[in-house]
């Protein structure tokens, strides 16, 4: 988990692919945190991405960092606990505080289940992580 979190935080921007009917949708995200041993992402319940993950939780995440790239697949499930939102906010205060608050009714956090990440490089063997 540590290596995956460092990679995504180091990259700054990572891209999440969701499914919208029979059409893939990809968009940039920028915050991630570890809470209770799980990888969490954040969004708002007003966005289509959130609705797509509710309908079909399968997602893929990718990013590039220091000449390597990551592919992470799993299922994203909402966690409506205040503690989970607080963990995300505390870990990403600079990025989130101007957009959301823990109890604003729109800030959502989702954890990845059955997640597997692979970090690739042109010069090294892939490193695989089960999260």
Order of alpha helices (4+ residues) and beta strands (2+ residues): alpha-beta-beta-beta-beta-alpha-beta-beta-alpha-alpha-beta-beta
